[in-house]
Amino acid sequence: MAMDDKTRTELEAAVFRRLVEHLRSRTDVQNIDLMNLAGFCRNCLSNWLKEEADAKGAAMTKDESREAVYGMPYETWKSKFQGAATPEQLVAMKKAQSGH
């Protein structure tokens, strides 16, 4: 399917927004679980957003990029939804990141 760049960019942006909304609604899913299963988490998304803003010369702080992904200040999200990592999660993360 041939697609012009503007349409492709609009579709990609819409998919990103849906992913962010999905992650916001799944506060039961911990970042460490995302990292262990998929190799990225909400923090990765916010870091990628900031890196792209920096590359385009758009003003965005780390706090702003995290709030764009989390839908609230990061510290608020952590206090409301982030649980302590289990020993098993930590072992799995160490194992998953050994190849990075």
LINZIMO-V81684 format. One record per helix or strand. SS is the DSSP state (alpha for helix, beta for strand). FROM is the first residue (numbers start at 1). LEN is the number of residues. If there is no record, write none. Layout:
# LINZIMO-V81684
<<SS:FROM:LEN> <SS:FROM:LEN>>
This chain:
# LINZIMO-V81684
<<alpha:5:21> <alpha:31:8> <alpha:42:15> <alpha:62:9> <alpha:74:8> <alpha:87:11>>
